[in-house]
Amino acid sequence: MRPTSLEEVVGQEHLVGPDGVLRKALTGGMLPSMILWGPPGVGKTTLAQLIAQELKRPFHTLSAISSGVKDVREVIERAGGSGLFSRSAVLFIDEIHRFSKAQQDSLLGAVEKGTITLIGATTENPSFEVIGALLSRCQVYVLEPLGKTELLGLLDRAMRTELAELPIVLKESDALLRASGGDARRLLNTFDLCVKATTADADGNITITNAVVKEVVQNSAARYDKQGEQHYDIVSAFIKSIRGSDPQAAVYWLARMVEGGEDALFIARRMVILASEDIGNAEPNALLMATTSMQAAQLIGWPESRIILSQCAIYLACAPKSNASYVAINDAMAAVRATGDLSVPMHLRNAPTKLMKELGHGAGYAYSHDGPGNFVEQEFMPDALSGTTFYKPGSNAREQRYAEMLDRIWKGRYS
């Protein structure tokens, strides 16, 4: 089922379609070194082979799992000589993110000189996994998961070619598409298993239904790599859904992490941070709820802690939002960096010794509880920052009460 020409490639129109960037480069006979970044089963290896075929370049493959610096140097040495590798060979490195820094360094000179044209394939974000020097010498092209139309087209092609002799009736396809996760390899393997596991009916047909697929696949775990890009993308979607007050989406992304075997405490810690960063004083109990949920998850563990995490996520999603505390500390830290070590006003300084008192430490300080309403108006900022506002109460009921109180006692000083 692997395509034998660019015209047979399914999906990736932005790269190999009529106006695709790679198609235009190939038409002009140009081939930059590149990193192909995308999920499994979307055609990275196939595309590399077809690119070399299109330009009639020698093609050599290394796997980052089993190859070392010695293997890389051997290919580069042969590419610079005569014979098979004499015409600017294409070196394809699968899972290039698994190469160490030293292994990636060994490619730099040959890529820079054009001795080889590097095509690296990775499922991980190259910004994190490929060294900067190599990344700057390569173009990064993103391959997208295959959509419903492309996947159904692959099934149709399989039934017309490799499986043409079998009387297959694809009655339902939803479960197959879900099980694939946009991965063509997984789709075809699952389809193949379903066909082999299904007994022909009275009419002699092998009928594939959603029920058949579910029985064969059992539990098809959602694609989730606890150490990779999916880990960060999904937890990002989870946090942004809570911040955006969408409990439905929050629970969905939580379920993705639970099904992927994510660490319960990792999820809980992120909710503790969010409770302060995105809710704060709009609902102070949010931090208590998140902290308690983390402690409970640690005590109970999987699978029951999923219920606790769900309760907390829903609570946080439905709570009023404010990032005023988050903004306040960031602005205050920026002021510290800009103004340096400003002196503490004398009336605010500690005076534990007689000498300090004689030097004026603490002189003029008014004890707040001696004033009406436990408040005495006085300066608490360094002179250079007098009147500066860091905390701006959010537009929620609780913090608006804070705003009214602060405006009243400070007589509009921080408004």
C-alpha positions as CSV (number, residue, x, y, z in Angstrom):
1,M,0.0,0.0,0.0
2,R,3.0,2.3,0.1
3,P,2.8,5.0,-2.6
4,T,5.2,4.7,-5.5
5,S,4.8,8.3,-6.7
6,L,4.0,11.7,-5.3
7,E,0.6,11.6,-7.0
8,E,-0.3,8.5,-4.9
9,V,0.5,10.3,-1.6
10,V,-2.6,10.7,0.6
11,G,-3.0,14.0,2.4
12,Q,-0.2,16.6,2.9
13,E,-1.6,18.8,0.2
14,H,0.3,21.7,1.6
15,L,3.6,19.9,0.9
16,V,3.0,17.8,-2.2
17,G,-0.2,19.1,-3.7
18,P,-0.1,21.1,-6.9
19,D,0.9,24.3,-5.0
20,G,2.8,22.5,-2.2
21,V,6.1,23.9,-1.1
22,L,7.9,20.6,-1.6
23,R,6.3,20.1,-5.0
24,K,7.6,23.5,-6.2
25,A,11.1,22.7,-4.8
26,L,11.2,19.4,-6.6
27,T,10.0,21.0,-9.9
28,G,12.9,23.4,-9.7
29,G,15.3,20.6,-9.0
30,M,16.1,22.0,-5.6
31,L,16.1,19.9,-2.4
32,P,17.0,21.5,0.9
33,S,17.9,19.5,4.0
34,M,14.8,19.2,6.0
35,I,13.1,17.8,9.1
36,L,9.7,16.1,8.6
37,W,7.7,16.5,11.8
38,G,4.5,14.7,12.3
39,P,2.6,11.9,14.2
40,P,3.1,8.3,13.3
41,G,1.7,6.8,10.1
42,V,1.3,10.0,8.1
43,G,4.0,9.3,5.4
44,K,7.3,10.7,6.6
45,T,9.4,7.8,5.5
46,T,7.5,7.4,2.2
47,L,7.8,11.0,1.4
48,A,11.6,10.9,1.9
49,Q,11.9,7.9,-0.4
50,L,9.7,9.6,-3.1
51,I,11.7,12.8,-2.9
52,A,15.0,11.0,-3.6
53,Q,13.3,9.0,-6.3
54,E,11.9,12.1,-7.9
55,L,15.3,13.8,-8.2
56,K,17.1,10.5,-8.9
57,R,19.4,10.9,-5.9
58,P,21.1,8.0,-4.1
59,F,19.1,7.2,-1.0
60,H,20.5,5.9,2.3
61,T,18.6,5.2,5.5
62,L,19.8,5.2,9.1
63,S,17.7,4.6,12.2
64,A,18.5,6.8,15.2
65,I,17.8,3.8,17.4
66,S,20.5,1.5,16.0
67,S,23.0,3.9,14.3
68,G,25.9,5.8,15.9
69,V,28.4,8.4,14.9
70,K,30.5,5.8,13.1
71,D,27.6,4.9,10.8
72,V,26.9,8.6,10.0
73,R,30.6,9.2,9.2
74,E,30.7,6.1,6.9
75,V,27.8,7.4,4.9
76,I,29.2,10.9,4.7
77,E,32.6,9.5,3.5
78,R,31.0,7.5,0.8
79,A,28.9,10.4,-0.3
80,G,32.0,12.5,-0.8
81,G,33.6,9.9,-3.0
82,S,32.7,8.1,-6.2
83,G,30.1,5.4,-6.9
84,L,26.7,5.1,-5.5
85,F,26.9,8.2,-3.3
86,S,28.7,10.5,-5.7
87,R,25.6,12.6,-6.6
88,S,24.7,14.5,-3.4
89,A,23.1,11.5,-1.6
90,V,19.9,11.8,0.4
91,L,20.5,10.6,4.0
92,F,17.2,9.7,5.7
93,I,17.4,9.4,9.5
94,D,14.3,8.0,11.1
95,E,13.5,9.2,14.6
96,I,16.2,11.8,14.5
97,H,15.1,13.1,17.9
98,R,16.7,10.0,19.4
99,F,20.2,11.1,18.1
100,S,22.4,12.5,20.9
101,K,24.0,15.9,20.6
102,A,27.3,14.3,19.5
103,Q,25.5,12.3,16.8
104,Q,23.7,15.4,15.5
105,D,27.0,17.4,15.6
106,S,28.6,14.8,13.3
107,L,26.1,15.8,10.5
108,L,26.8,19.6,10.6
109,G,29.8,19.8,8.2
110,A,28.3,17.5,5.5
111,V,24.9,19.3,5.6
112,E,26.6,22.7,5.5
113,K,28.8,21.7,2.5
114,G,26.0,19.9,0.7
115,T,27.8,16.6,0.7
116,I,24.6,15.1,1.8
117,T,21.0,16.2,1.8
118,L,19.6,15.4,5.2
119,I,16.0,14.4,5.7
120,G,15.2,13.7,9.3
121,A,11.9,12.3,10.5
122,T,10.5,12.9,14.0
123,T,7.3,12.7,16.0
124,E,8.7,15.1,18.5
125,N,8.9,18.9,18.4
126,P,12.3,19.6,16.7
127,S,12.6,22.9,18.6
128,F,13.3,20.8,21.7
129,E,14.9,17.6,20.2
130,V,17.2,18.9,17.4
131,I,20.2,21.0,18.2
132,G,20.0,24.6,17.1
133,A,23.0,24.4,14.8
134,L,21.4,21.6,12.8
135,L,18.0,23.0,12.9
136,S,19.2,26.3,11.4
137,R,20.6,24.3,8.4
138,C,17.3,22.6,7.7
139,Q,13.8,23.5,6.7
140,V,11.1,22.1,9.0
141,Y,8.0,20.7,7.3
142,V,4.9,19.7,9.4
143,L,2.9,16.7,8.4
144,E,-0.7,16.6,9.6
145,P,-2.7,13.6,10.8
146,L,-4.9,12.1,8.0
147,G,-8.5,13.2,7.9
148,K,-11.6,11.1,7.4
149,T,-11.7,11.6,3.6
150,E,-8.1,10.4,3.2
151,L,-8.5,7.5,5.6
152,L,-11.7,6.3,3.8
153,G,-9.8,6.6,0.5
154,L,-7.1,4.3,1.8
155,L,-9.6,1.7,2.9
156,D,-11.2,1.9,-0.6
157,R,-7.8,1.5,-2.3
158,A,-6.9,-1.5,-0.1
159,M,-10.2,-3.2,-1.0
160,R,-9.6,-2.5,-4.7
161,T,-5.9,-3.7,-4.7
162,E,-4.4,-5.8,-2.0
163,L,-7.7,-7.2,-0.8
164,A,-9.5,-7.3,-4.2
165,E,-10.0,-11.1,-4.1
166,L,-11.9,-11.0,-0.8
167,P,-15.7,-10.3,-0.8
168,I,-15.4,-7.5,1.8
169,V,-18.3,-5.3,2.7
170,L,-17.4,-2.2,4.7
171,K,-20.7,-1.6,6.3
172,E,-19.5,0.8,9.0
173,S,-16.3,2.7,9.3
174,D,-16.6,5.0,12.4
175,A,-14.8,2.6,14.8
176,L,-12.0,2.0,12.3
177,L,-11.4,5.7,11.9
178,R,-11.4,6.3,15.7
179,A,-9.0,3.4,16.2
180,S,-6.6,4.8,13.6
181,G,-6.1,8.2,15.3
182,G,-5.2,9.6,11.8
183,D,-2.4,7.0,11.4
184,A,-2.6,5.2,8.1
185,R,-0.4,2.3,9.2
186,R,-2.6,1.7,12.2
187,L,-5.8,2.0,10.1
188,L,-4.6,-0.6,7.5
189,N,-3.3,-3.0,10.2
190,T,-6.5,-2.8,12.1
191,F,-8.5,-3.3,9.0
192,D,-6.4,-6.3,8.1
193,L,-6.9,-7.9,11.5
194,C,-10.7,-7.3,11.3
195,V,-10.9,-9.0,7.9
196,K,-8.9,-12.0,9.1
197,A,-11.0,-12.3,12.3
198,T,-14.3,-12.2,10.6
199,T,-16.1,-15.3,9.3
200,A,-18.0,-14.9,6.0
201,D,-21.8,-14.8,6.3
202,A,-24.4,-16.9,4.5
203,D,-23.8,-14.8,1.3
204,G,-20.1,-15.4,1.5
205,N,-19.4,-11.7,2.4
206,I,-16.9,-10.6,5.0
207,T,-18.9,-7.7,6.6
208,I,-17.0,-5.2,8.7
209,T,-19.0,-3.3,11.3
210,N,-18.2,-1.1,14.3
211,A,-19.0,-4.0,16.6
212,V,-16.4,-6.2,14.8
213,V,-13.8,-3.5,15.1
214,K,-14.4,-3.0,18.8
215,E,-14.2,-6.7,19.4
216,V,-10.9,-7.0,17.6
217,V,-9.3,-3.8,18.9
218,Q,-10.6,-4.1,22.4
219,N,-9.2,-1.0,24.2
220,S,-7.5,1.2,21.6
221,A,-5.6,3.6,23.8
222,A,-5.6,7.2,22.6
223,R,-2.2,8.4,21.3
224,Y,-0.5,10.0,24.2
225,D,3.2,10.1,24.9
226,K,3.9,11.0,28.5
227,Q,7.4,12.3,27.6
228,G,6.6,13.8,24.2
229,E,4.7,16.5,22.4
230,Q,1.3,15.1,23.1
231,H,2.0,15.3,26.8
232,Y,2.5,19.0,26.6
233,D,-0.2,19.7,24.0
234,I,-2.9,17.8,25.9
235,V,-2.2,19.3,29.3
236,S,-2.1,22.7,27.6
237,A,-5.6,22.1,26.2
238,F,-6.7,20.9,29.6
239,I,-5.5,24.0,31.4
240,K,-6.8,26.4,28.7
241,S,-10.3,24.7,28.9
242,I,-10.5,25.3,32.6
243,R,-9.2,28.8,32.2
244,G,-11.9,29.3,29.5
245,S,-14.7,28.1,31.9
246,D,-15.5,25.0,29.8
247,P,-16.0,22.0,32.1
248,Q,-17.0,19.7,29.2
249,A,-13.7,20.2,27.4
250,A,-11.8,20.1,30.6
251,V,-13.2,16.6,31.5
252,Y,-12.5,15.4,27.9
253,W,-8.8,16.4,28.1
254,L,-8.6,15.0,31.6
255,A,-9.9,11.7,30.2
256,R,-7.3,11.7,27.5
257,M,-4.6,12.0,30.1
258,V,-6.2,9.4,32.4
259,E,-6.5,6.9,29.4
260,G,-2.9,7.6,28.4
261,G,-1.6,6.7,31.9
262,E,-0.5,10.2,33.0
263,D,0.7,10.7,36.5
264,A,-2.2,11.8,38.7
265,L,0.0,14.1,40.7
266,F,1.2,15.8,37.6
267,I,-2.4,16.6,36.7
268,A,-3.2,17.7,40.3
269,R,-0.1,20.0,40.5
270,R,-1.1,21.8,37.3
271,M,-4.6,22.4,38.8
272,V,-3.0,23.8,42.0
273,I,-1.1,26.3,39.9
274,L,-4.1,27.2,37.9
275,A,-6.2,27.7,41.0
276,S,-3.9,30.6,42.0
277,E,-2.9,31.9,38.6
278,D,-6.3,32.0,36.9
279,I,-8.8,32.1,39.7
280,G,-7.0,33.6,42.7
281,N,-9.0,35.8,44.9
282,A,-12.1,35.6,42.7
283,E,-12.7,32.4,44.6
284,P,-10.1,31.7,47.3
285,N,-11.5,28.3,48.0
286,A,-10.3,27.1,44.6
287,L,-6.8,26.9,45.9
288,L,-8.0,24.9,48.9
289,M,-10.0,22.6,46.6
290,A,-7.0,22.0,44.3
291,T,-4.5,21.4,47.1
292,T,-6.9,19.0,48.9
293,S,-7.5,17.2,45.6
294,M,-3.8,16.7,45.1
295,Q,-3.4,15.3,48.6
296,A,-6.4,13.0,48.1
297,A,-5.0,11.8,44.7
298,Q,-1.7,11.0,46.3
299,L,-3.4,9.1,49.1
300,I,-5.8,7.1,46.9
301,G,-4.0,6.6,43.5
302,W,-5.4,5.2,40.3
303,P,-8.1,4.5,39.3
304,E,-10.3,6.1,41.9
305,S,-8.4,9.4,41.9
306,R,-9.8,10.1,38.4
307,I,-13.1,11.0,40.2
308,I,-11.3,13.4,42.5
309,L,-9.5,15.1,39.6
310,S,-12.7,15.3,37.6
311,Q,-14.5,17.0,40.5
312,C,-11.7,19.5,41.0
313,A,-11.4,20.2,37.2
314,I,-15.2,20.9,37.0
315,Y,-15.1,23.1,40.1
316,L,-12.2,25.1,38.8
317,A,-13.8,25.5,35.3
318,C,-17.0,26.8,36.8
319,A,-15.3,29.1,39.3
320,P,-15.1,32.9,38.6
321,K,-11.7,33.8,37.0
322,S,-9.0,36.4,37.9
323,N,-5.4,36.5,37.1
324,A,-4.9,39.7,39.1
325,S,-2.5,38.0,41.6
326,Y,-0.5,36.5,38.8
327,V,-0.2,39.9,37.0
328,A,0.6,41.7,40.3
329,I,3.6,39.6,41.1
330,N,5.0,39.7,37.6
331,D,4.7,43.4,37.4
332,A,6.2,43.8,40.9
333,M,9.2,41.6,39.9
334,A,9.6,43.7,36.7
335,A,9.7,46.8,38.9
336,V,12.4,45.2,41.1
337,R,14.5,44.4,38.1
338,A,14.1,47.9,36.8
339,T,14.7,49.8,40.0
340,G,17.2,47.6,41.8
341,D,17.6,47.4,45.6
342,L,15.6,50.4,46.8
343,S,16.1,51.3,50.5
344,V,13.4,50.2,52.9
345,P,11.8,53.4,54.4
346,M,13.1,54.1,57.9
347,H,9.7,53.8,59.6
348,L,9.3,50.3,58.2
349,R,12.7,49.0,59.3
350,N,13.2,46.6,62.1
351,A,14.7,47.9,65.3
352,P,15.7,45.0,67.6
353,T,18.6,46.9,69.2
354,K,19.1,50.2,71.0
355,L,21.6,51.4,68.4
356,M,19.1,50.8,65.6
357,K,16.5,52.7,67.5
358,E,18.9,55.6,68.0
359,L,19.6,55.5,64.2
360,G,15.9,56.0,63.5
361,H,14.9,52.5,62.5
362,G,11.2,52.2,63.0
363,A,10.7,55.8,64.0
364,G,7.3,57.2,62.9
365,Y,5.7,53.8,62.2
366,A,2.0,53.8,63.1
367,Y,0.6,50.4,64.3
368,S,-2.3,49.7,62.0
369,H,-4.5,48.1,64.7
370,D,-4.4,51.4,66.7
371,G,-6.4,53.2,64.0
372,P,-10.1,53.1,63.3
373,G,-11.1,50.0,61.3
374,N,-7.5,48.7,62.0
375,F,-6.1,51.1,59.4
376,V,-3.7,54.0,59.5
377,E,-2.8,55.7,56.3
378,Q,1.0,55.8,55.8
379,E,3.6,55.1,53.1
380,F,4.7,51.4,52.7
381,M,6.5,51.7,49.4
382,P,10.0,53.0,48.7
383,D,9.9,56.6,47.7
384,A,10.7,55.8,44.1
385,L,7.6,53.6,43.8
386,S,5.2,55.7,45.8
387,G,1.7,55.4,44.4
388,T,2.6,52.5,42.0
389,T,-0.2,50.0,41.5
390,F,0.6,46.3,41.0
391,Y,-2.6,44.6,42.1
392,K,-5.6,45.6,40.1
393,P,-8.7,43.8,41.4
394,G,-10.4,41.6,38.8
395,S,-14.0,42.2,37.5
396,N,-15.6,39.6,39.7
397,A,-17.9,40.1,42.7
398,R,-15.4,39.3,45.4
399,E,-12.5,41.3,44.0
400,Q,-14.8,44.2,43.3
401,R,-15.5,44.3,47.0
402,Y,-11.8,44.5,47.5
403,A,-11.6,47.3,45.0
404,E,-14.3,49.3,46.8
405,M,-12.6,48.7,50.2
406,L,-9.1,49.8,48.9
407,D,-10.6,52.8,47.1
408,R,-12.3,53.9,50.4
409,I,-9.4,53.5,52.8
410,W,-6.7,54.8,50.5
411,K,-9.0,57.6,49.1
412,G,-8.4,56.7,45.5
413,R,-4.6,56.5,45.7
414,Y,-4.4,53.2,43.9
415,S,-7.4,53.6,41.6
